[in-house]
Each structure stands twice: as C-alpha cells, then as structure tokens.
Amino acid sequence: MSANAVVIIPARYGSFRLPGKPLVDIAGKPLIQWVYEQAKKIRNADDVIIVTDDKRVEDAAIGFHANVLMSPSNIASGSERVGFVAKNLDYEVIVNLQGDELFISTAEVEKAIEALKEDSTLNISTVASPIKNEDEWRNSSVVKVLVDANMDAICFSRSAVPFFRDEPFHPLPRLLRHVGVYIFRKEFLLQYIGWTPTPFEKIEKLEQLRVLENGYKIRVIETEKFSLGIDTPEDVAYIKTLIQNKRIKL
C-alpha cells in the first residue's frame, strides 16, 4: 500500500462531559494509549502523533513511548487542533482520529486513505457503520449520516433522521452511524480550518458540517465493525461491562 499519510490523534483534557477523558482507565491502560496502539496498526500510515493541550496527557503519552506534540488550549475543534500541527508536517494525507475511538476498524481507515489517493476530486473521507436498531437511531449521542448512491454524505445529524412518516423505524441501507475519523488532504485541511464555523455546524456541534455547508463532498467508507466513542461516564461503565463479560476483546 502507498503511504505518505500520518495519523494525528487530538486529545483534549478538558472534555465537558468527561473531564480528563484521555487518561480514563480502560482495562489497565489510559484510553489514549488504546487509541494510539490501534492507530499504529493502520498499514498505509507512516506515523502516529498525539496532539494535546495538557501536560498530564503529554506525560502519559511519553510514558508509553508515543510521539506527542502540544497545542494551545483554546482551539475549538479536533480538526483545528490537528491542523495546528499538520501545517508543519510533510504529509499529503492527514488522518484525524478522535481520541476516544479505541475500536476503530483499521481496515476501513486504510480504505478511506486509499479513496483519496484513487480519486483526485476527493478532499475528505470518513467511516460509518450501519444503524441496526431504533434506540441507536433515537440516541442524540449517535451521529447519523445519510449517504447517496455514490457513498457521499448527504447530511450528518444528532437527530433521528430520516423521519419515518408512514411506517415504524427499520434499518436502511444508507442510514449509518458516523465513526470518529476524518481523512483530509493536507491542503484542504488547512483551507478548512481557515473557514468560519457554519450555522449548522454550530447548532449540531458537528465540525464535518462545515465541509458540506461549503459545498464539498465527504466520501463515506462503510464498516460492519463495532465502534463506540466514549463521551460520558456511562459510556466508560458500558465499555468496562462489555470487556468484563468478554463481549468485546481489546
């Protein structure tokens, strides 16, 4: 596989819903270490870098021998934090892997990287998995993405979309759950972080909407693999229960 790609993991300490999230213990390791070690398995990426705004996260990353860089604490989004360090790196493709995606499917990230290399018209790709039940569809913590016949995103929303007007909810082929990873061309990422946050982005608190609102496509690579971001103490407890009951394996 071709390379010249880097994975950058933004790890902000002051998460509103889960303060200190990167250092939350999961089966004996901090969350950020699980994500870093998973990212190292992405075969068509040359390197993995953690970028953080907090010395405690930096010290932890150094402790498990990760590459780590510091960024200011007042950066608004993960992609902007990634862009802050990417502008000084010599890579064509920048992978923004959110710092709570310990179950990320590396095979699908590899496909998302290759999608940009195979189609010169694409500037950004991402990953999503099928929504299989109504609870998931109604959950505002689950970001829904609707895709068209070319697997390009139509919309992202925390709301239960699409609206089932005349029938009960049932899984649909192009109704997916977004997974927290974005693959950018470097020059597009630097352009993106210079744009003003857009209305729908600010309302939904979804940074990818800035891309759609400015008229650009996001290619979506589908995966069947389970992925669950960790945003709340309840998510941490749920993950620990899954591990203890051996329903998932780290």
Short mmCIF file of the C-alpha atoms (twelve columns), coordinates in Angstrom:
data_MODEL
# 
_entry.id   MODEL 
# 
loop_
_atom_site.group_PDB 
_atom_site.id 
_atom_site.type_symbol 
_atom_site.label_atom_id 
_atom_site.label_alt_id 
_atom_site.label_comp_id 
_atom_site.label_asym_id 
_atom_site.label_seq_id 
_atom_site.Cartn_x 
_atom_site.Cartn_y 
_atom_site.Cartn_z 
_atom_site.pdbx_PDB_model_num 
ATOM 1   C CA . MET A 1   0.000   0.000   0.000  1 
ATOM 2   C CA . SER A 2   1.118   3.541   -0.680 1 
ATOM 3   C CA . ALA A 3   1.845   5.800   2.261  1 
ATOM 4   C CA . ASN A 4   2.743   9.463   2.884  1 
ATOM 5   C CA . ALA A 5   -0.067  9.676   5.400  1 
ATOM 6   C CA . VAL A 6   0.047   10.445  9.110  1 
ATOM 7   C CA . VAL A 7   -2.493  9.741   11.849 1 
ATOM 8   C CA . ILE A 8   -2.921  12.609  14.313 1 
ATOM 9   C CA . ILE A 9   -4.965  11.965  17.463 1 
ATOM 10  C CA . PRO A 10  -6.327  15.104  19.163 1 
ATOM 11  C CA . ALA A 11  -6.524  14.529  22.910 1 
ATOM 12  C CA . ARG A 12  -8.060  17.452  24.788 1 
ATOM 13  C CA . TYR A 13  -8.010  17.024  28.556 1 
ATOM 14  C CA . GLY A 14  -10.940 19.265  29.417 1 
ATOM 15  C CA . SER A 15  -13.832 17.337  27.887 1 
ATOM 16  C CA . PHE A 16  -17.117 18.929  29.017 1 
ATOM 17  C CA . ARG A 17  -18.981 15.646  29.553 1 
ATOM 18  C CA . LEU A 18  -15.972 13.585  30.693 1 
ATOM 19  C CA . PRO A 19  -13.129 15.696  32.150 1 
ATOM 20  C CA . GLY A 20  -9.731  14.056  31.817 1 
ATOM 21  C CA . LYS A 21  -11.080 11.699  29.166 1 
ATOM 22  C CA . PRO A 22  -7.747  10.794  27.514 1 
ATOM 23  C CA . LEU A 23  -6.477  9.410   30.832 1 
ATOM 24  C CA . VAL A 24  -9.587  7.431   31.815 1 
ATOM 25  C CA . ASP A 25  -8.522  3.903   32.744 1 
ATOM 26  C CA . ILE A 26  -9.777  1.150   30.446 1 
ATOM 27  C CA . ALA A 27  -8.635  -2.347  31.441 1 
ATOM 28  C CA . GLY A 28  -5.400  -1.081  32.932 1 
ATOM 29  C CA . LYS A 29  -4.388  1.473   30.295 1 
ATOM 30  C CA . PRO A 30  -5.370  5.089   29.670 1 
ATOM 31  C CA . LEU A 31  -7.896  5.493   26.873 1 
ATOM 32  C CA . ILE A 32  -5.442  7.452   24.725 1 
ATOM 33  C CA . GLN A 33  -2.965  4.562   24.798 1 
ATOM 34  C CA . TRP A 34  -5.592  2.134   23.438 1 
ATOM 35  C CA . VAL A 35  -6.364  4.546   20.605 1 
ATOM 36  C CA . TYR A 36  -2.686  5.137   19.836 1 
ATOM 37  C CA . GLU A 37  -1.911  1.415   19.732 1 
ATOM 38  C CA . GLN A 38  -4.896  0.785   17.452 1 
ATOM 39  C CA . ALA A 39  -3.797  3.614   15.157 1 
ATOM 40  C CA . LYS A 40  -0.320  2.065   14.859 1 
ATOM 41  C CA . LYS A 41  -1.982  -0.885  13.075 1 
ATOM 42  C CA . ILE A 42  -3.078  1.293   10.131 1 
ATOM 43  C CA . ARG A 43  -0.749  -0.094  7.481  1 
ATOM 44  C CA . ASN A 44  -0.794  2.765   4.994  1 
ATOM 45  C CA . ALA A 45  0.087   5.469   7.525  1 
ATOM 46  C CA . ASP A 46  3.740   6.343   8.118  1 
ATOM 47  C CA . ASP A 47  3.400   7.656   11.638 1 
ATOM 48  C CA . VAL A 48  1.016   8.312   14.547 1 
ATOM 49  C CA . ILE A 49  1.152   11.520  16.589 1 
ATOM 50  C CA . ILE A 50  -0.859  12.554  19.649 1 
ATOM 51  C CA . VAL A 51  -1.588  16.275  19.959 1 
ATOM 52  C CA . THR A 52  -2.759  17.551  23.335 1 
ATOM 53  C CA . ASP A 53  -3.239  20.746  25.319 1 
ATOM 54  C CA . ASP A 54  -2.322  19.275  28.706 1 
ATOM 55  C CA . LYS A 55  0.977   18.211  30.250 1 
ATOM 56  C CA . ARG A 56  -0.669  15.284  32.052 1 
ATOM 57  C CA . VAL A 57  -1.635  13.760  28.704 1 
ATOM 58  C CA . GLU A 58  1.799   14.589  27.292 1 
ATOM 59  C CA . ASP A 59  3.488   12.815  30.236 1 
ATOM 60  C CA . ALA A 60  1.247   9.762   29.822 1 
ATOM 61  C CA . ALA A 61  1.999   9.588   26.085 1 
ATOM 62  C CA . ILE A 62  5.737   9.838   26.705 1 
ATOM 63  C CA . GLY A 63  5.301   7.063   29.249 1 
ATOM 64  C CA . PHE A 64  4.061   4.618   26.582 1 
ATOM 65  C CA . HIS A 65  6.625   5.897   24.035 1 
ATOM 66  C CA . ALA A 66  4.204   7.747   21.773 1 
ATOM 67  C CA . ASN A 67  5.026   10.702  19.560 1 
ATOM 68  C CA . VAL A 68  3.283   13.673  21.175 1 
ATOM 69  C CA . LEU A 69  3.043   17.391  20.388 1 
ATOM 70  C CA . MET A 70  1.476   20.248  22.342 1 
ATOM 71  C CA . SER A 71  -1.144  22.710  21.097 1 
ATOM 72  C CA . PRO A 72  -2.884  25.741  22.661 1 
ATOM 73  C CA . SER A 73  -5.861  25.001  24.903 1 
ATOM 74  C CA . ASN A 74  -8.187  27.493  23.185 1 
ATOM 75  C CA . ILE A 75  -8.509  25.556  19.917 1 
ATOM 76  C CA . ALA A 76  -12.188 24.903  19.241 1 
ATOM 77  C CA . SER A 77  -12.320 21.514  17.484 1 
ATOM 78  C CA . GLY A 78  -10.371 18.336  16.938 1 
ATOM 79  C CA . SER A 79  -9.738  19.055  13.262 1 
ATOM 80  C CA . GLU A 80  -8.450  22.536  14.111 1 
ATOM 81  C CA . ARG A 81  -6.095  21.005  16.692 1 
ATOM 82  C CA . VAL A 82  -4.908  18.523  14.071 1 
ATOM 83  C CA . GLY A 83  -4.462  21.319  11.541 1 
ATOM 84  C CA . PHE A 84  -2.393  23.318  14.026 1 
ATOM 85  C CA . VAL A 85  0.343   20.673  13.935 1 
ATOM 86  C CA . ALA A 86  -0.263  19.343  10.397 1 
ATOM 87  C CA . LYS A 87  0.760   22.634  8.783  1 
ATOM 88  C CA . ASN A 88  4.350   21.922  9.865  1 
ATOM 89  C CA . LEU A 89  4.389   18.284  8.727  1 
ATOM 90  C CA . ASP A 90  5.396   16.979  5.308  1 
ATOM 91  C CA . TYR A 91  2.481   14.634  4.558  1 
ATOM 92  C CA . GLU A 92  -0.044  14.586  1.722  1 
ATOM 93  C CA . VAL A 93  -2.818  12.943  3.754  1 
ATOM 94  C CA . ILE A 94  -3.763  13.769  7.351  1 
ATOM 95  C CA . VAL A 95  -5.895  11.326  9.350  1 
ATOM 96  C CA . ASN A 96  -7.757  12.944  12.242 1 
ATOM 97  C CA . LEU A 97  -8.566  10.026  14.548 1 
ATOM 98  C CA . GLN A 98  -10.651 11.124  17.506 1 
ATOM 99  C CA . GLY A 99  -9.045  10.288  20.823 1 
ATOM 100 C CA . ASP A 100 -11.848 8.018   22.055 1 
ATOM 101 C CA . GLU A 101 -12.083 5.630   19.070 1 
ATOM 102 C CA . LEU A 102 -10.409 2.609   20.639 1 
ATOM 103 C CA . PHE A 103 -12.472 0.219   18.492 1 
ATOM 104 C CA . ILE A 104 -11.747 1.865   15.151 1 
ATOM 105 C CA . SER A 105 -11.638 -0.508  12.175 1 
ATOM 106 C CA . THR A 106 -8.134  -0.068  10.795 1 
ATOM 107 C CA . ALA A 107 -9.058  -1.821  7.531  1 
ATOM 108 C CA . GLU A 108 -11.741 0.773   6.795  1 
ATOM 109 C CA . VAL A 109 -9.403  3.649   7.685  1 
ATOM 110 C CA . GLU A 110 -6.938  2.177   5.198  1 
ATOM 111 C CA . LYS A 111 -9.692  2.142   2.561  1 
ATOM 112 C CA . ALA A 112 -10.597 5.746   3.390  1 
ATOM 113 C CA . ILE A 113 -6.965  6.792   2.911  1 
ATOM 114 C CA . GLU A 114 -6.788  4.972   -0.417 1 
ATOM 115 C CA . ALA A 115 -10.074 6.587   -1.550 1 
ATOM 116 C CA . LEU A 116 -8.354  9.987   -1.546 1 
ATOM 117 C CA . LYS A 117 -5.361  8.636   -3.386 1 
ATOM 118 C CA . GLU A 118 -7.502  6.968   -6.060 1 
ATOM 119 C CA . ASP A 119 -9.891  9.907   -6.676 1 
ATOM 120 C CA . SER A 120 -8.200  13.276  -7.139 1 
ATOM 121 C CA . THR A 121 -11.561 15.075  -6.802 1 
ATOM 122 C CA . LEU A 122 -11.999 13.979  -3.181 1 
ATOM 123 C CA . ASN A 123 -10.713 16.136  -0.336 1 
ATOM 124 C CA . ILE A 124 -12.053 14.274  2.698  1 
ATOM 125 C CA . SER A 125 -13.336 10.829  3.602  1 
ATOM 126 C CA . THR A 126 -14.657 9.195   6.749  1 
ATOM 127 C CA . VAL A 127 -16.050 5.913   8.119  1 
ATOM 128 C CA . ALA A 128 -19.532 4.850   9.283  1 
ATOM 129 C CA . SER A 129 -21.339 1.676   10.321 1 
ATOM 130 C CA . PRO A 130 -24.959 0.532   9.869  1 
ATOM 131 C CA . ILE A 131 -27.597 1.643   12.383 1 
ATOM 132 C CA . LYS A 132 -29.348 -1.563  13.381 1 
ATOM 133 C CA . ASN A 133 -31.938 -0.617  15.995 1 
ATOM 134 C CA . GLU A 134 -34.315 2.168   16.979 1 
ATOM 135 C CA . ASP A 135 -32.573 3.029   20.266 1 
ATOM 136 C CA . GLU A 136 -29.369 3.778   18.388 1 
ATOM 137 C CA . TRP A 137 -31.292 5.836   15.821 1 
ATOM 138 C CA . ARG A 138 -33.009 7.922   18.511 1 
ATOM 139 C CA . ASN A 139 -29.860 8.441   20.621 1 
ATOM 140 C CA . SER A 140 -28.623 12.029  20.208 1 
ATOM 141 C CA . SER A 141 -25.084 10.930  21.117 1 
ATOM 142 C CA . VAL A 142 -25.065 8.795   17.955 1 
ATOM 143 C CA . VAL A 143 -24.264 10.924  14.915 1 
ATOM 144 C CA . LYS A 144 -26.341 9.783   11.965 1 
ATOM 145 C CA . VAL A 145 -25.079 10.117  8.398  1 
ATOM 146 C CA . LEU A 146 -27.238 9.652   5.314  1 
ATOM 147 C CA . VAL A 147 -25.321 8.817   2.138  1 
ATOM 148 C CA . ASP A 148 -26.210 8.899   -1.548 1 
ATOM 149 C CA . ALA A 149 -25.703 6.187   -4.177 1 
ATOM 150 C CA . ASN A 150 -22.029 7.181   -4.527 1 
ATOM 151 C CA . MET A 151 -21.472 6.846   -0.758 1 
ATOM 152 C CA . ASP A 152 -21.061 10.594  -0.378 1 
ATOM 153 C CA . ALA A 153 -22.626 12.160  2.712  1 
ATOM 154 C CA . ILE A 154 -25.972 13.914  2.256  1 
ATOM 155 C CA . CYS A 155 -26.164 15.092  5.874  1 
ATOM 156 C CA . PHE A 156 -24.918 14.444  9.392  1 
ATOM 157 C CA . SER A 157 -27.187 14.961  12.402 1 
ATOM 158 C CA . ARG A 158 -27.655 14.060  16.044 1 
ATOM 159 C CA . SER A 159 -31.390 13.949  15.359 1 
ATOM 160 C CA . ALA A 160 -33.302 10.797  14.441 1 
ATOM 161 C CA . VAL A 161 -33.081 11.166  10.660 1 
ATOM 162 C CA . PRO A 162 -34.644 10.355  8.291  1 
ATOM 163 C CA . PHE A 163 -38.144 10.847  9.682  1 
ATOM 164 C CA . PHE A 164 -40.271 7.694   9.254  1 
ATOM 165 C CA . ARG A 165 -43.610 9.313   8.463  1 
ATOM 166 C CA . ASP A 166 -45.822 6.367   7.462  1 
ATOM 167 C CA . GLU A 167 -44.022 3.351   8.910  1 
ATOM 168 C CA . PRO A 168 -42.091 2.324   12.036 1 
ATOM 169 C CA . PHE A 169 -38.322 2.594   12.175 1 
ATOM 170 C CA . HIS A 170 -36.381 -0.108  10.365 1 
ATOM 171 C CA . PRO A 171 -32.715 -0.277  9.273  1 
ATOM 172 C CA . LEU A 172 -31.984 1.250   5.878  1 
ATOM 173 C CA . PRO A 173 -29.028 0.507   3.572  1 
ATOM 174 C CA . ARG A 174 -27.692 4.073   3.550  1 
ATOM 175 C CA . LEU A 175 -28.555 5.122   7.117  1 
ATOM 176 C CA . LEU A 176 -25.290 4.909   9.045  1 
ATOM 177 C CA . ARG A 177 -23.643 5.761   12.348 1 
ATOM 178 C CA . HIS A 178 -20.641 8.057   11.980 1 
ATOM 179 C CA . VAL A 179 -17.292 6.855   13.327 1 
ATOM 180 C CA . GLY A 180 -14.893 9.499   14.662 1 
ATOM 181 C CA . VAL A 181 -12.240 9.674   11.966 1 
ATOM 182 C CA . TYR A 182 -11.614 12.106  9.107  1 
ATOM 183 C CA . ILE A 183 -9.093  11.676  6.317  1 
ATOM 184 C CA . PHE A 184 -8.077  15.026  4.798  1 
ATOM 185 C CA . ARG A 185 -5.823  16.126  2.011  1 
ATOM 186 C CA . LYS A 186 -3.407  18.379  3.873  1 
ATOM 187 C CA . GLU A 187 -4.057  21.424  1.700  1 
ATOM 188 C CA . PHE A 188 -7.818  21.019  2.155  1 
ATOM 189 C CA . LEU A 189 -7.468  20.660  5.940  1 
ATOM 190 C CA . LEU A 190 -5.525  23.921  6.073  1 
ATOM 191 C CA . GLN A 191 -8.227  25.568  3.961  1 
ATOM 192 C CA . TYR A 192 -10.972 24.096  6.186  1 
ATOM 193 C CA . ILE A 193 -9.518  25.410  9.457  1 
ATOM 194 C CA . GLY A 194 -9.440  28.909  7.960  1 
ATOM 195 C CA . TRP A 195 -13.197 28.914  7.338  1 
ATOM 196 C CA . THR A 196 -15.628 30.494  9.767  1 
ATOM 197 C CA . PRO A 197 -17.720 27.890  11.643 1 
ATOM 198 C CA . THR A 198 -21.019 27.459  9.813  1 
ATOM 199 C CA . PRO A 199 -24.611 27.724  11.155 1 
ATOM 200 C CA . PHE A 200 -25.491 24.011  11.123 1 
ATOM 201 C CA . GLU A 201 -22.070 23.110  12.494 1 
ATOM 202 C CA . LYS A 202 -22.599 25.433  15.465 1 
ATOM 203 C CA . ILE A 203 -26.134 24.192  16.115 1 
ATOM 204 C CA . GLU A 204 -25.326 20.463  15.955 1 
ATOM 205 C CA . LYS A 205 -21.740 20.786  17.292 1 
ATOM 206 C CA . LEU A 206 -20.564 18.671  14.330 1 
ATOM 207 C CA . GLU A 207 -17.424 20.027  12.681 1 
ATOM 208 C CA . GLN A 208 -17.901 17.956  9.486  1 
ATOM 209 C CA . LEU A 209 -20.963 20.042  8.600  1 
ATOM 210 C CA . ARG A 210 -18.589 22.908  7.812  1 
ATOM 211 C CA . VAL A 211 -17.375 20.867  4.839  1 
ATOM 212 C CA . LEU A 212 -20.880 20.170  3.492  1 
ATOM 213 C CA . GLU A 213 -22.090 23.721  4.095  1 
ATOM 214 C CA . ASN A 214 -19.193 24.996  1.986  1 
ATOM 215 C CA . GLY A 215 -20.225 22.734  -0.882 1 
ATOM 216 C CA . TYR A 216 -17.649 19.940  -0.687 1 
ATOM 217 C CA . LYS A 217 -18.195 16.166  -0.699 1 
ATOM 218 C CA . ILE A 218 -17.328 13.749  2.092  1 
ATOM 219 C CA . ARG A 219 -16.856 10.151  0.927  1 
ATOM 220 C CA . VAL A 220 -18.087 7.571   3.464  1 
ATOM 221 C CA . ILE A 221 -16.494 4.122   3.803  1 
ATOM 222 C CA . GLU A 222 -18.854 1.626   5.400  1 
ATOM 223 C CA . THR A 223 -17.725 -0.835  8.058  1 
ATOM 224 C CA . GLU A 224 -19.589 -3.580  9.881  1 
ATOM 225 C CA . LYS A 225 -17.140 -3.485  12.797 1 
ATOM 226 C CA . PHE A 226 -18.417 -2.278  16.167 1 
ATOM 227 C CA . SER A 227 -17.145 1.168   17.150 1 
ATOM 228 C CA . LEU A 228 -18.220 3.184   20.157 1 
ATOM 229 C CA . GLY A 229 -16.781 6.550   21.051 1 
ATOM 230 C CA . ILE A 230 -16.537 7.394   24.746 1 
ATOM 231 C CA . ASP A 231 -18.169 10.687  25.718 1 
ATOM 232 C CA . THR A 232 -19.683 10.180  29.170 1 
ATOM 233 C CA . PRO A 233 -19.059 8.264   32.422 1 
ATOM 234 C CA . GLU A 234 -21.927 5.981   31.349 1 
ATOM 235 C CA . ASP A 235 -20.013 5.113   28.168 1 
ATOM 236 C CA . VAL A 236 -16.968 4.194   30.267 1 
ATOM 237 C CA . ALA A 237 -19.065 1.939   32.505 1 
ATOM 238 C CA . TYR A 238 -20.667 0.308   29.448 1 
ATOM 239 C CA . ILE A 239 -17.292 -0.407  27.827 1 
ATOM 240 C CA . LYS A 240 -15.954 -1.897  31.061 1 
ATOM 241 C CA . THR A 241 -19.036 -4.130  31.310 1 
ATOM 242 C CA . LEU A 242 -18.530 -5.351  27.742 1 
ATOM 243 C CA . ILE A 243 -14.890 -6.155  28.487 1 
ATOM 244 C CA . GLN A 244 -15.664 -7.914  31.774 1 
ATOM 245 C CA . ASN A 245 -18.366 -10.007 30.121 1 
ATOM 246 C CA . LYS A 246 -15.978 -10.782 27.247 1 
ATOM 247 C CA . ARG A 247 -18.452 -9.417  24.698 1 
ATOM 248 C CA . ILE A 248 -15.615 -7.451  23.141 1 
ATOM 249 C CA . LYS A 249 -11.882 -8.030  23.168 1 
ATOM 250 C CA . LEU A 250 -9.198  -5.366  23.348 1 
# 
